[in-house]
């Protein structure tokens, strides 16, 4: 059976509360890992992120017989519907929203597929090197792809989020065959904002296990924060596939 090892962290940083949520479920035949971030301090952000995690994990039961594609699509549909329903029940939460990234794994077929909404990210490292990273649904990312700059006060604005319009256009990433030595990192923007790709890769290559990796990365985030109490909530979930020695070994080593 495909070996999976995981670790996670979630911190409120310099904020009064933590609106990030994360969860995982590993079974004999499949697994789901999900992380979500309440958007922009809107009322109900913590509730929205918890709903997103709950309904993404629920797809293992609701959609398992239909495969990875159905589970990834279903996670966004179900999470968005649950948040919209809560908005309607409670007018004071009418603007609640959340980001999400969810990774689904078929352990029998050794396949993985993910989907994301907003600026929470998934990174895939293979044999110690960055292979794939999701593209943010944000104004800053859109302008960057067009070769334009974005002012710092608008960099946080999202083009897509759960509980807002246009999630129907969200598509999952391509399905990937899992290999021994793969490492996945799911994280909120408060986490990746404090790191660059090189730091993530460097920490991976010196870590002895997935717990060490997440601990090292979280330490880097704290070290790079401005120290003035403005650090955003920061959360991450790591998944290592197979032999830990293969995860940290660069190709040809």
N, C-alpha and C positions, 0 to 999 in steps of 0.2 A: 504494500500500500504506500502511496505517495506520502512522504514525511513532510509535515508543516510545523514550523515553530514560530511563535508569535510573541510580541511584547508591545506595550502601549504606554503612553503617558498623556496626561491632560492637566494643564496648569492655568490659573486665572491671570497670571502675569501681574501687571499693575492695575488691573480692573477690579471693580468691587465684587463682581461675580463672574462665573464661568458659563458662557453660553455655548460652548462646544459640547458635542456629545459624540460618543464612539461606542462601537460594539462589534462583537464577532461571534460566530457560531461555526463550529467545526464538527462534522459528522463523518461517518465512515465513507460515504459516497460523494459528499460535497461540502462546501464551506462558503461562508460569506463574511466579508470584512467591510465595515462602513464607518465613515466619519462625516460629521456635519457641523456647521457653524451658523449660529443665529446671526442674521444680517443686520449690520449697521445700528445696533442699539435700539432697534424698534421694539415696542412692547410685545412681549411674547416670543422673543427670539430664542430663549432657552427651551420653550415649549416646542417651537417649530423644529429645532434641531433634534430633540428627543423623538418627535413624531417621525422624522425622516429616518432615523436609525431603526426605530421599531418596525416600520413598514418595509424597509429594505430587507431586514432579517426575515420578515414574515414570508418573503418570496420563496425561501427554501421549502416551505410547506405548500404554498399556494401554486407555485409554478414549476416545481421540481421535475414533473413528468414531461415538461415541454422544453427543457434544456436551458443552456446559458442565455441565449438570446432573449427568451421570454422572461427570464428572471431579471436581466439587466433592464429591459424596457419596463417591466412591471414594477421595479423598485422606484423609478421616477414617477410613474403614473400613480402608484398607490400613495407615495409620500406627498406628492403635490395635492392629491384629492383630500388627504387627511388634514393638511394644513389649511386648505381652502374651506373645508367644513368647519374647522375651528374658528377661522376668521368670521364666518357667517353666524356662528353661535355666540361669539363674543365681539361686539363692535369695537371695543377698546383694543382688540388685537387685529383689526382689519388690515393692518400693514405688515403683520408678522411674516417673515420669510426666512429661508435658510439655504445655504449651499449644501452640497453633498458629493461625496465620491464613494462608490461602492464597487468592490471587487468580488466576483463570483468565481468559484473554482469547482470544476468537475474532477474529483480525485481519481475516478476510474479511467476516464479518457485522458487525463493529464492535460486538461485545457483550462484556460483562464480568460475571462472577459470582464471589462469594467465599463462604468458609465459615470459621468460627472456633470454637475450643474454648478455654475458659479466659479469661484476662485480657490476652492479646496482642490488639492492636486493629488495625483498618483504618479509615482516614479517607478520605473522598472529598471533594475540593475541586473546584468548578466555577467557572471564570473568577475565581479568587482567593478564593472564599468557601466556607466549610464547608457541604457539602450532606448528608452522611451519615456516621455513625459507628457501629461495632458496639457492642453492649451486652455488658458483661463477664458471664461466667459465674462470679460470685463472691458470697460472703455479703454483702459491702459493697454491691454493686449491687442485690441482692435487697432488702435492707433499705431502701436509698435509694428504690427504686421503691414501697415500701410506706409511705414517709414517715417512716421510722425511722432512727436513727443507729446506727453500728457502732463499737465500741471499736477503737482503733488496733491492739491486739494480735491482733485477729481479722480485720482488713481484708484480709489476704493469703489467707484461706481460699477455696478454689475449690469451686464446685458441680459443675463438669465439668472433666475433663482427660483427655488421651490416656493410656491405661494404667490408668484408673480406671473405675468403673461408669457406665452411663447415657449413653454416647456415641451410642447408637442414637436418642436423642431430638434430636440436633443436626441442624438444618436449615440449608441455605445461604440466604444473602440473596437478595433478588429480583435477577433479571438486569437490567442497566442497559445502555442504548445508550451507546456511547462517543462523546464529542464532543471536537473540538479544544478544548484549554483545560482538560481534566480533569487532576487531579493526585491520585495515590493515595499514601498513606503507610501502610505496615505497620510496626508497632513493638511491642517488648516492654514490659512494665509498668515496667521500670527507666527506659525512655525517656519514656513519656507521663506518668509520675508527676512528672517534673520540669518539665512544660509544661502550659499551659492552651490552650484552643482559640484564644484571641485571639493568643497568641504564635506558634502554628503558622501562623495565617493571615497575621500580620504578616510573618513570615520569608518566606512564600511570595510575598507581593506585592512584596518588594524583591529577591528572588533573580533572577539572570540566567539560571540554568539549574538543572537538578535537582541537580547536584553542589553548587552553592552553597547550595541549600535545605537539603540534609542536613547540610552543614557548619555552617550557621547554627544549625540546630536542635540539633545535638550540642553546639555551644558554649553554647547556652542551658541545656541539661541540666547541663553541667559547672558553669556559673556558679551555678545554683540548688541544687546539691548542698550538703550541710551542711559539707563540708570536713573531716570527721572520719574519712574512710576507710570509711564505711558505704554509700557509693553502690553500688546494685545493678548487675549487668551491664546494659548498655543498648545496644540494637541497633535499627536502622531500615533500611528499604528504600523508596526513593521511585521512583515511575513517573510520568512526564509524557507526555501524549498530544498529539501534533500540535505546533503552532507555540508555542515558549516564550513569545512575546509575548502569546498568548491565555491561557496558563496564569495569568499574573500580572495580567491586566487585569480589573478589576471590571466587573460588568454595567453597560452604558451608557457605559463609558469610551471 
